[in-house]
Every structure is written in structure tokens, then in C-alpha cells.
Amino acid sequence: MVEGMTMPGLLFVHGAAGDARVWNPVIAALPDGWEAEAITLTYFGDTAWPDDGAGFGTAMHARDICEHAARLGGDVRLVCWSYAVHAGLEALRERPDLFAGAFFYEAGLPHYLSDAEEIERFTRDFKSCFGPVGAALKKDGPVAAVRALIGPAFERMTPERRAIYESNSAMMPLLMGGGQAPAQIGPGELAQIETPCRVAMGADTRLAFALPSRALAKGLPDCDLIEVPDAQHFLPETDPGRFAGLVEEWAGSVTERTLP
């Protein structure tokens, strides 16, 4: 990044069972003076729900993102992790004028895939990944489902970090089928997104995230893909400083593109 360059706002959007607090260590690791905020999507966090959960889905969460980006005055660098990727894509489709660029870490939906063999491989690994989450939800409830969702990384968290995720457990039934189906954003819709993007994924991540991430990067017209060595799906949680470095490098490159 050019020395002395002013860095416009960054907007971070959490994944499943998270909220704005998830991003605090990442934001703290960014350079001094950078403007960065994190949003808590509707039905997450401790804010009262607007309904019984019927509105949970891509449309509402894209609206959350767009409304927050508008309050920031536009020219936003959007950072989305996991569940938030799909909502972030919809936000780019609805209000491209608000966003200078988007950084997507590990997509997790098959919508971006078109190859039948890859879809089959994704489906097998997706069931392996999320089957235990559904079983835990049915048998032991939402908090157990959160722990199953995060997996071994949960036990390595501090009690304070575990409490953030557990406090979001009420949305787990919505995530696991109680909300709306994800919006149709396939290769045709991706091809219409002109916002500069970067997709990042851990080099050691599982197929349920690797395959959609690669397909997403391929489907977006102005996008590159980076594979982060020795990293998996929970990199923003397990190594926030390293993740902040990825965001810093990307955001600087987006800003340099906008210079006259």
C-alpha cells in the first residue's frame, strides 16, 4: 500500500453461531488508524428477533449488510466469513455502488458449483461435516450443536470466546433448515457481479469449503484466489493476527486500484 494512503472503511461479517464480537481480535490486529467495524446479523447476538425466525436467510442478511454499508457512506471493503459469504454476494448484487471490494473467506454452499462430480464430492463431505451438527441439535439442543459445528477448535478457545459462540446458539435451528433456503446465486448470477473480489481459503480446509471457494473465485469476473498455507476454516478465530494480515494486504491492493 502507498505510504500515507487513507484507508476507507472495512466492514466485517461473521459466520454461523457468531456475532460482531468474533471480529474484535482481528480488528485489533489491523494497523493503527484503520477504520473497521463489524456487524451482527439479524437473529444473531443478543438482540430480540423481529419475528419467529421466518425471515432468516440471504435476503434479510444482505439487507443488514447494505444498510450498514450505507451508514458508513459507501466505498466499503467488505469481509465475509463462511455463512456470511452468500449474503455478501447478494449485497454486491443489490447495491454494488456501496462496495469498493469484497474479501470472502471460505464459502460453504454448492450453488457456485456446476461440475456434477464436484457437486457429488461436496455433498458427501457436507453431510460428513454437518450431519453431526444436526444430530447434536436433535439430541442435546442448540448449545451442543454449536460445539459440534466448531469441532475440536472449540476446546482450544478461552472461556470468553466459547461464551460468544454459545450465546448465539438460538439461531442454530434456523441455520439447520428452519430458516429460508439460501438465495439462488449460481454461475450465471456470479458472472454479473463486477465488484473486485478476493476469495481466500485454508490450504488444509475440507472439501465442503474448498470446492465452493474455488468455484466462487472462478465464477466471479474480477476475482483472485489465495490458498493460505497451514490454515483451515477457523483461521479468523485461531490466528486473528494472521487473518488481519491477509485483510490488510487485500484492502491495500483494492485502494491502490482506485487511485487516479
KAVENVEN-V718538 format. One record per residue. N is the residue number from 1. PSI is psi in whole degrees, 0 to 359 (NA if undefined). NEAR is the number of other ideal C-beta (glycine too) atoms within 12 Angstrom. Layout:
# KAVENVEN-V718538
n->N psi->PSI near->NEAR
n->N psi->PSI near->NEAR
This chain:
# KAVENVEN-V718538
n->1 psi->143 near->20
n->2 psi->133 near->13
n->3 psi->134 near->9
n->4 psi->0 near->9
n->5 psi->137 near->19
n->6 psi->132 near->18
n->7 psi->112 near->30
n->8 psi->176 near->27
n->9 psi->144 near->33
n->10 psi->140 near->39
n->11 psi->118 near->45
n->12 psi->136 near->47
n->13 psi->126 near->49
n->14 psi->169 near->41
n->15 psi->197 near->43
n->16 psi->145 near->43
n->17 psi->22 near->46
n->18 psi->181 near->41
n->19 psi->190 near->34
n->20 psi->330 near->28
n->21 psi->335 near->27
n->22 psi->326 near->42
n->23 psi->355 near->36
n->24 psi->314 near->24
n->25 psi->326 near->27
n->26 psi->312 near->37
n->27 psi->322 near->30
n->28 psi->335 near->18
n->29 psi->355 near->22
n->30 psi->161 near->33
n->31 psi->149 near->22
n->32 psi->138 near->11
n->33 psi->351 near->10
n->34 psi->140 near->26
n->35 psi->115 near->21
n->36 psi->136 near->33
n->37 psi->158 near->28
n->38 psi->144 near->38
n->39 psi->147 near->41
n->40 psi->118 near->29
n->41 psi->155 near->48
n->42 psi->138 near->32
n->43 psi->355 near->38
n->44 psi->170 near->41
n->45 psi->201 near->26
n->46 psi->12 near->18
n->47 psi->143 near->18
n->48 psi->142 near->12
n->49 psi->148 near->20
n->50 psi->345 near->15
n->51 psi->198 near->15
n->52 psi->9 near->14
n->53 psi->0 near->24
n->54 psi->334 near->16
n->55 psi->358 near->23
n->56 psi->121 near->33
n->57 psi->187 near->30
n->58 psi->315 near->33
n->59 psi->311 near->27
n->60 psi->319 near->30
n->61 psi->328 near->41
n->62 psi->321 near->37
n->63 psi->318 near->25
n->64 psi->313 near->39
n->65 psi->314 near->43
n->66 psi->319 near->32
n->67 psi->320 near->21
n->68 psi->319 near->33
n->69 psi->322 near->39
n->70 psi->321 near->21
n->71 psi->332 near->16
n->72 psi->352 near->26
n->73 psi->12 near->17
n->74 psi->190 near->20
n->75 psi->38 near->26
n->76 psi->141 near->42
n->77 psi->113 near->43
n->78 psi->131 near->50
n->79 psi->118 near->46
n->80 psi->139 near->49
n->81 psi->126 near->45
n->82 psi->247 near->40
n->83 psi->324 near->43
n->84 psi->345 near->45
n->85 psi->313 near->49
n->86 psi->318 near->42
n->87 psi->323 near->46
n->88 psi->320 near->51
n->89 psi->317 near->45
n->90 psi->324 near->38
n->91 psi->319 near->41
n->92 psi->325 near->40
n->93 psi->320 near->31
n->94 psi->318 near->30
n->95 psi->66 near->26
n->96 psi->338 near->27
n->97 psi->343 near->18
n->98 psi->348 near->32
n->99 psi->129 near->42
n->100 psi->337 near->36
n->101 psi->167 near->41
n->102 psi->139 near->50
n->103 psi->117 near->49
n->104 psi->120 near->51
n->105 psi->110 near->50
n->106 psi->87 near->47
n->107 psi->159 near->47
n->108 psi->23 near->39
n->109 psi->151 near->37
n->110 psi->356 near->33
n->111 psi->331 near->29
n->112 psi->350 near->39
n->113 psi->148 near->32
n->114 psi->340 near->22
n->115 psi->127 near->18
n->116 psi->320 near->11
n->117 psi->320 near->13
n->118 psi->322 near->24
n->119 psi->319 near->23
n->120 psi->318 near->16
n->121 psi->318 near->23
n->122 psi->313 near->33
n->123 psi->318 near->22
n->124 psi->314 near->19
n->125 psi->327 near->24
n->126 psi->316 near->27
n->127 psi->321 near->19
n->128 psi->325 near->18
n->129 psi->313 near->30
n->130 psi->349 near->30
n->131 psi->312 near->20
n->132 psi->331 near->22
n->133 psi->314 near->33
n->134 psi->322 near->25
n->135 psi->319 near->18
n->136 psi->322 near->26
n->137 psi->315 near->30
n->138 psi->320 near->18
n->139 psi->314 near->14
n->140 psi->356 near->18
n->141 psi->179 near->20
n->142 psi->321 near->30
n->143 psi->318 near->26
n->144 psi->324 near->23
n->145 psi->322 near->37
n->146 psi->314 near->36
n->147 psi->321 near->26
n->148 psi->324 near->31
n->149 psi->315 near->38
n->150 psi->327 near->37
n->151 psi->210 near->26
n->152 psi->331 near->14
n->153 psi->335 near->23
n->154 psi->318 near->27
n->155 psi->340 near->12
n->156 psi->355 near->15
n->157 psi->157 near->24
n->158 psi->159 near->15
n->159 psi->325 near->12
n->160 psi->320 near->14
n->161 psi->321 near->27
n->162 psi->320 near->23
n->163 psi->327 near->20
n->164 psi->311 near->32
n->165 psi->318 near->38
n->166 psi->327 near->28
n->167 psi->347 near->25
n->168 psi->12 near->35
n->169 psi->337 near->36
n->170 psi->336 near->29
n->171 psi->355 near->40
n->172 psi->318 near->39
n->173 psi->330 near->26
n->174 psi->318 near->33
n->175 psi->323 near->36
n->176 psi->31 near->29
n->177 psi->351 near->19
n->178 psi->345 near->22
n->179 psi->196 near->31
n->180 psi->152 near->24
n->181 psi->145 near->17
n->182 psi->144 near->31
n->183 psi->152 near->26
n->184 psi->102 near->21
n->185 psi->90 near->36
n->186 psi->194 near->24
n->187 psi->322 near->22
n->188 psi->318 near->14
n->189 psi->321 near->24
n->190 psi->323 near->37
n->191 psi->344 near->20
n->192 psi->355 near->20
n->193 psi->118 near->34
n->194 psi->350 near->19
n->195 psi->134 near->34
n->196 psi->132 near->29
n->197 psi->158 near->40
n->198 psi->135 near->36
n->199 psi->131 near->43
n->200 psi->149 near->42
n->201 psi->151 near->39
n->202 psi->138 near->31
n->203 psi->338 near->21
n->204 psi->14 near->19
n->205 psi->164 near->31
n->206 psi->165 near->27
n->207 psi->328 near->30
n->208 psi->340 near->32
n->209 psi->326 near->42
n->210 psi->314 near->35
n->211 psi->312 near->36
n->212 psi->325 near->48
n->213 psi->314 near->45
n->214 psi->319 near->32
n->215 psi->321 near->35
n->216 psi->314 near->46
n->217 psi->322 near->32
n->218 psi->326 near->24
n->219 psi->338 near->31
n->220 psi->131 near->36
n->221 psi->325 near->19
n->222 psi->79 near->23
n->223 psi->144 near->33
n->224 psi->166 near->26
n->225 psi->133 near->27
n->226 psi->141 near->28
n->227 psi->122 near->25
n->228 psi->119 near->33
n->229 psi->144 near->16
n->230 psi->40 near->13
n->231 psi->151 near->28
n->232 psi->197 near->30
n->233 psi->327 near->39
n->234 psi->27 near->36
n->235 psi->317 near->36
n->236 psi->332 near->42
n->237 psi->316 near->38
n->238 psi->334 near->28
n->239 psi->72 near->23
n->240 psi->328 near->26
n->241 psi->319 near->20
n->242 psi->319 near->25
n->243 psi->320 near->36
n->244 psi->323 near->30
n->245 psi->321 near->23
n->246 psi->316 near->35
n->247 psi->318 near->43
n->248 psi->313 near->28
n->249 psi->316 near->24
n->250 psi->312 near->37
n->251 psi->323 near->39
n->252 psi->321 near->30
n->253 psi->325 near->26
n->254 psi->316 near->35
n->255 psi->320 near->27
n->256 psi->327 near->20
n->257 psi->334 near->20
n->258 psi->354 near->21
n->259 psi->145 near->14
n->260 psi->NA near->4
